[in-house]
Amino acid sequence: MAVKYHLPDFVRHFKLNMLICEMLRLRPEAFYDGVEIGSVYGTFPTSLWNGGRSFSGSIDPRSIEGIIKQFNDRKIPIRFTFTNPKIKLEHLKDPFCNTCLKMADNGLNEVIVVSPLLEDYIRMKYPNYKITSSTCKQLEDMEALKEELEKDYNLVVLDYNWNNNFEMLEKIPHKEKCELLVNACCTPACKRRKEHYDYIGDYQIRLTEHMRHPDEPFDFKDFECPQMGMALYQTTGYSTHIKPDDIYNKYVPMGYENFKIEGRSVPDINVLEAYMYYMVKPEYRDEIRLFLMLSLTRGQKYFNN
């Protein structure tokens, strides 16, 4: 069975993700059996519809086109994280987000959604996109999850609190449609999670509007959450953390095949370590890590074509 990893972020971690894709192609023996790149998720800056993590900046259309092409030429979908829960009717015609969807509208690429309003709009205007139901919906009730899995979603990303509850995981239907968040930085059963997602949604909308009208003041109080900058090995003791051995020895034999690695807002080096931890066999990790770090930091290429 394929073990499909969904990687962060096609803009912030573009170079790292290109390198790991090439390493997987050229050195498959270094990776666990069945490893594939299922998608690379994220948004182009600054997208009003973006959610889950805030993302600011700017990018020109040629760069957008180039990034889409680089992944799609490798048969890897980009997956837009259009998971802002605060979308209103007036936001649906956002010119930048619509342009991004038009540029990537080729039947390969995907969208992650939370807002029913935005989901309906994308299904109507861009029917070629595969739609993923976001973990940001926080579906912790079994009946609600079963209902979600019966809907027309390509994948449903489970709430991280399902992780390691094997008694319940066995009962979930359509395991092939489920995606598990393996390295969540959030505290297990965090009570502020919805509040944080709502804050990020409002922040992203206000930020986008400010960038388009810089004369208007932008005053937004920070949401204090120390978890957002956690390094990989600071979270491995959480009850929600999924260990690499368990992926291959427990989850895959149960029928799960999609696994999401988070890391949109952390440095390349932390994401690189997550890739080593989950995808690369232990005996190859030092070699592959070094090659990728040198390629990232010195611009050298350590691949034999």
Backbone torsions as a table, in degrees:
resi	resn	phi	psi	omega
1	MET	NA	142.0	175.6
2	ALA	-69.0	145.3	174.2
3	VAL	-115.9	101.0	-171.0
4	LYS	-96.2	122.1	177.3
5	TYR	-104.0	136.9	179.1
6	HIS	-109.9	118.4	-164.3
7	LEU	-106.7	149.5	174.9
8	PRO	-90.2	153.2	-24.2
9	ASP	-128.3	139.2	-172.7
10	PHE	-75.0	-7.5	174.2
11	VAL	-107.4	-61.0	-176.4
12	ARG	-59.3	-39.5	-177.6
13	HIS	-111.7	33.5	-175.5
14	PHE	-57.1	-52.5	-176.0
15	LYS	-63.5	-45.4	178.9
16	LEU	-58.8	-43.8	-178.3
17	ASN	-69.0	-34.8	173.4
18	MET	-62.8	-41.1	-179.1
19	LEU	-66.2	-41.6	-179.2
20	ILE	-69.4	-34.0	176.2
21	CYS	-63.5	-43.2	179.2
22	GLU	-68.9	-38.7	178.3
23	MET	-63.3	-40.2	177.9
24	LEU	-63.8	-37.0	179.1
25	ARG	-70.6	-41.4	-172.5
26	LEU	-91.4	-24.5	-178.0
27	ARG	-128.5	55.9	-175.8
28	PRO	-61.1	-25.6	-179.4
29	GLU	-66.8	-18.7	-179.7
30	ALA	-81.5	-12.6	-175.6
31	PHE	-103.8	154.7	174.2
32	TYR	-58.8	150.9	-179.4
33	ASP	-60.2	136.5	174.5
34	GLY	85.9	-3.4	-176.8
35	VAL	-63.9	129.3	174.3
36	GLU	-135.5	156.9	171.8
37	ILE	-92.6	108.3	-177.3
38	GLY	-75.4	-34.6	177.2
39	SER	-173.1	167.3	167.8
40	VAL	-123.5	123.8	-171.8
41	TYR	-107.4	159.5	179.3
42	GLY	152.9	-163.5	174.9
43	THR	-143.9	161.3	171.6
44	PHE	-87.1	141.1	-178.3
45	PRO	-79.9	144.5	-11.8
46	THR	-105.9	120.7	-175.9
47	SER	-100.1	120.3	179.5
48	LEU	-60.9	-33.3	-177.5
49	TRP	-78.7	-8.1	-177.2
50	ASN	-63.3	145.8	176.9
51	GLY	-147.9	177.6	178.5
52	GLY	86.5	-48.7	174.2
53	ARG	-141.3	140.8	177.4
54	SER	-77.6	151.7	-176.4
55	PHE	-153.0	119.8	-179.3
56	SER	-121.5	168.7	179.2
57	GLY	130.5	-164.4	178.1
58	SER	-146.5	160.6	-178.8
59	ILE	-154.9	144.8	-178.2
60	ASP	-90.7	157.1	-176.1
61	PRO	-58.1	-33.9	179.8
62	ARG	-66.1	-36.5	177.8
63	SER	-68.4	-40.5	176.2
64	ILE	-58.6	-48.5	-179.5
65	GLU	-60.3	-41.4	-179.1
66	GLY	-66.4	-41.9	179.5
67	ILE	-64.5	-46.5	177.9
68	ILE	-57.1	-45.5	-177.3
69	LYS	-64.0	-42.3	-177.4
70	GLN	-59.4	-44.1	179.4
71	PHE	-75.5	-44.3	-176.7
72	ASN	-66.1	-33.3	176.2
73	ASP	-62.2	-23.4	176.6
74	ARG	-95.1	11.3	-179.8
75	LYS	64.2	26.9	179.3
76	ILE	-106.5	122.3	177.8
77	PRO	-70.5	144.7	161.3
78	ILE	-92.2	145.0	-175.5
79	ARG	-126.1	111.4	-177.7
80	PHE	-71.6	129.4	175.9
81	THR	-89.8	70.8	178.1
82	PHE	-89.7	65.6	-170.6
83	THR	-112.4	26.4	177.4
84	ASN	-70.6	118.4	-177.0
85	PRO	-80.1	-4.1	-173.0
86	LYS	-104.6	18.9	-178.4
87	ILE	-65.9	135.5	175.1
88	LYS	-118.9	170.0	-175.4
89	LEU	-54.8	-40.7	-176.5
90	GLU	-68.8	-15.7	-179.3
91	HIS	-83.2	-15.0	-172.8
92	LEU	-65.5	-27.5	-178.8
93	LYS	-93.0	17.6	178.7
94	ASP	-51.1	120.7	-172.4
95	PRO	-65.1	-39.7	-176.1
96	PHE	-68.7	-46.7	-178.7
97	CYS	-63.9	-40.4	177.4
98	ASN	-65.0	-38.8	177.6
99	THR	-63.0	-42.7	178.7
100	CYS	-60.0	-43.9	179.5
101	LEU	-65.6	-38.4	178.3
102	LYS	-64.5	-40.0	-177.5
103	MET	-68.1	-29.1	-177.1
104	ALA	-104.8	12.7	-173.6
105	ASP	-84.1	79.3	-177.3
106	ASN	-128.6	8.9	178.5
107	GLY	89.6	-11.3	179.7
108	LEU	-96.3	-34.0	-169.5
109	ASN	-85.5	168.1	-166.2
110	GLU	-137.2	166.7	177.4
111	VAL	-136.6	137.1	171.8
112	ILE	-100.6	135.3	-174.0
113	VAL	-130.8	155.7	170.5
114	VAL	-126.8	-52.4	-175.8
115	SER	-68.7	122.3	174.8
116	PRO	-60.2	-34.3	179.4
117	LEU	-62.4	-48.2	-179.9
118	LEU	-69.1	-39.7	178.5
119	GLU	-58.1	-47.4	179.9
120	ASP	-61.2	-40.5	179.6
121	TYR	-63.2	-46.4	-178.9
122	ILE	-65.5	-41.2	178.7
123	ARG	-61.6	-36.1	-178.9
124	MET	-76.0	-46.8	-173.2
125	LYS	-85.0	-29.4	-174.1
126	TYR	-133.4	67.9	-172.8
127	PRO	-68.7	-11.3	179.5
128	ASN	-74.8	-14.6	-175.7
129	TYR	-80.7	134.9	168.3
130	LYS	-75.9	138.6	-174.0
131	ILE	-111.3	130.8	176.4
132	THR	-112.0	135.4	175.8
133	SER	-84.9	127.2	-170.8
134	SER	-78.2	149.7	170.9
135	THR	-62.9	-19.9	179.8
136	CYS	-64.2	-14.6	176.5
137	LYS	-71.6	-18.5	175.9
138	GLN	54.7	53.8	179.8
139	LEU	-82.5	103.2	-177.8
140	GLU	-108.8	-2.5	178.4
141	ASP	-97.5	131.9	-175.4
142	MET	-60.7	-43.4	-178.2
143	GLU	-66.1	-39.5	177.6
144	ALA	-65.0	-38.6	178.5
145	LEU	-66.6	-43.5	177.9
146	LYS	-59.7	-41.0	178.3
147	GLU	-63.0	-41.0	179.0
148	GLU	-63.2	-39.2	-178.1
149	LEU	-70.5	-19.0	177.4
150	GLU	-83.8	-12.9	-179.0
151	LYS	-78.4	172.3	-175.2
152	ASP	-82.4	65.0	175.1
153	TYR	-112.0	142.3	174.0
154	ASN	-67.5	-44.2	177.3
155	LEU	-144.5	155.5	172.8
156	VAL	-123.2	118.6	179.7
157	VAL	-83.8	117.3	-175.3
158	LEU	-68.4	150.2	169.3
159	ASP	-61.4	139.2	-174.2
160	TYR	-64.5	-15.8	179.0
161	ASN	-73.4	-10.1	172.7
162	TRP	-76.2	-21.7	-174.9
163	ASN	-56.2	135.1	176.0
164	ASN	69.4	4.1	171.7
165	ASN	-92.4	78.2	-168.7
166	PHE	-68.5	-28.0	176.9
167	GLU	-62.0	-43.1	179.9
168	MET	-78.3	-36.4	179.3
169	LEU	-60.6	-34.3	177.5
170	GLU	-63.5	-30.9	-174.7
171	LYS	-84.6	-13.4	-177.5
172	ILE	-72.1	127.6	178.0
173	PRO	-79.6	169.8	175.2
174	HIS	50.8	49.9	-178.2
175	LYS	-58.5	-28.3	178.9
176	GLU	-66.5	-17.9	178.4
177	LYS	-95.3	-1.4	-177.1
178	CYS	-94.7	144.3	174.4
179	GLU	-125.0	133.1	-176.7
180	LEU	-107.5	132.3	176.8
181	LEU	-84.7	107.9	-165.3
182	VAL	-84.3	-29.0	-171.7
183	ASN	-127.6	45.5	-177.2
184	ALA	-57.1	134.0	178.0
185	CYS	-88.2	-14.6	-179.0
186	CYS	-66.7	145.0	172.6
187	THR	-59.9	134.9	178.2
188	PRO	-52.3	136.1	179.0
189	ALA	56.2	37.3	-179.7
190	CYS	-59.3	128.9	-178.2
191	LYS	-83.3	-11.8	-176.9
192	ARG	-102.0	4.8	-170.9
193	ARG	-62.6	-47.9	179.3
194	LYS	-62.6	-43.0	178.5
195	GLU	-58.2	-39.6	-179.4
196	HIS	-67.9	-43.7	177.4
197	TYR	-60.9	-41.4	178.5
198	ASP	-64.3	-41.6	178.1
199	TYR	-59.9	-47.8	-179.4
200	ILE	-61.5	-39.2	177.6
201	GLY	-61.1	-48.7	177.8
202	ASP	-62.4	-42.5	-179.8
203	TYR	-60.1	-44.9	-177.5
204	GLN	-64.2	-39.4	178.0
205	ILE	-65.1	-48.4	-179.5
206	ARG	-63.6	-40.5	179.5
207	LEU	-63.1	-45.4	179.7
208	THR	-61.6	-44.8	179.5
209	GLU	-63.7	-38.3	179.1
210	HIS	-65.9	-40.3	-179.7
211	MET	-65.7	-29.8	178.5
212	ARG	-83.7	-22.6	179.0
213	HIS	-134.6	72.5	-172.0
214	PRO	-63.6	-15.5	178.5
215	ASP	-73.1	-20.1	177.8
216	GLU	-78.5	136.7	-177.6
217	PRO	-65.6	146.6	176.8
218	PHE	-123.6	105.6	-177.8
219	ASP	-130.2	105.8	-174.9
220	PHE	-135.1	119.1	-179.3
221	LYS	-68.1	137.0	-179.8
222	ASP	-67.4	146.8	173.0
223	PHE	-94.4	111.9	-175.9
224	GLU	-76.5	115.9	177.7
225	CYS	-151.8	102.9	-177.7
226	PRO	-68.3	-15.4	-177.5
227	GLN	-68.0	-25.6	-171.5
228	MET	-63.1	-25.3	-178.9
229	GLY	-104.9	17.2	-175.6
230	MET	-66.9	137.6	173.9
231	ALA	-82.0	160.2	-174.1
232	LEU	-50.4	-50.6	-171.9
233	TYR	-78.4	-3.4	171.3
234	GLN	-81.5	-12.2	-176.0
235	THR	-113.9	-3.5	-174.4
236	THR	-69.8	-15.5	177.4
237	GLY	-88.1	-4.5	-179.9
238	TYR	-68.3	148.6	178.2
239	SER	-65.6	-18.4	-179.6
240	THR	-92.5	-4.8	-178.0
241	HIS	-74.1	134.1	177.8
242	ILE	-102.4	123.0	-179.0
243	LYS	-81.2	147.8	179.4
244	PRO	-55.7	-45.3	-179.1
245	ASP	-59.2	-35.6	-179.5
246	ASP	-69.1	-32.7	177.1
247	ILE	-57.2	-48.8	-173.2
248	TYR	-83.2	-25.2	-175.6
249	ASN	-103.5	-17.6	-178.0
250	LYS	-123.4	-57.2	-172.9
251	TYR	-67.9	-48.6	-178.6
252	VAL	-62.7	-46.2	176.3
253	PRO	-60.5	-26.1	177.0
254	MET	-74.8	-19.2	-179.8
255	GLY	117.3	-0.7	177.2
256	TYR	-83.2	138.4	-177.1
257	GLU	-138.5	-1.1	-179.1
258	ASN	-118.1	127.4	-174.3
259	PHE	-136.3	126.9	-177.1
260	LYS	-100.8	128.2	173.1
261	ILE	-100.8	119.9	179.2
262	GLU	-87.2	160.9	179.9
263	GLY	153.5	25.6	-178.9
264	ARG	-62.8	-31.4	-171.4
265	SER	-109.7	13.1	-179.8
266	VAL	-114.0	163.5	-176.9
267	PRO	-64.7	158.6	178.1
268	ASP	-50.4	-40.8	-172.7
269	ILE	-63.9	-34.6	178.2
270	ASN	-71.9	-39.6	178.1
271	VAL	-67.5	-41.4	176.8
272	LEU	-56.5	-43.0	180.0
273	GLU	-65.2	-36.6	175.8
274	ALA	-63.3	-39.1	177.8
275	TYR	-63.8	-42.2	177.5
276	MET	-62.1	-44.0	-174.8
277	TYR	-63.7	-41.9	-173.9
278	TYR	-95.7	-33.7	-169.0
279	MET	-106.8	-25.7	-171.5
280	VAL	-102.8	137.3	178.3
281	LYS	-62.5	142.0	-175.6
282	PRO	-52.7	-38.1	-176.2
283	GLU	-71.0	-12.9	179.7
284	TYR	-107.4	-6.7	-169.5
285	ARG	-61.8	-44.7	-177.8
286	ASP	-62.4	-43.9	179.9
287	GLU	-63.6	-49.4	-177.0
288	ILE	-67.4	-41.0	178.2
289	ARG	-58.2	-46.5	-178.6
290	LEU	-62.3	-46.3	179.9
291	PHE	-59.2	-43.4	-177.9
292	LEU	-71.3	-37.9	178.2
293	MET	-64.8	-41.6	177.8
294	LEU	-64.5	-40.1	178.4
295	SER	-64.7	-37.1	179.9
296	LEU	-72.0	-42.1	-170.1
297	THR	-91.4	-28.5	-177.4
298	ARG	-110.9	-7.4	-178.4
299	GLY	75.0	10.6	179.3
300	GLN	-83.3	154.7	-179.9
301	LYS	-114.8	122.0	-175.6
302	TYR	-112.9	48.2	179.6
303	PHE	-124.5	139.6	172.7
304	ASN	-102.4	112.3	-179.6
305	ASN	-83.0	NA	NA
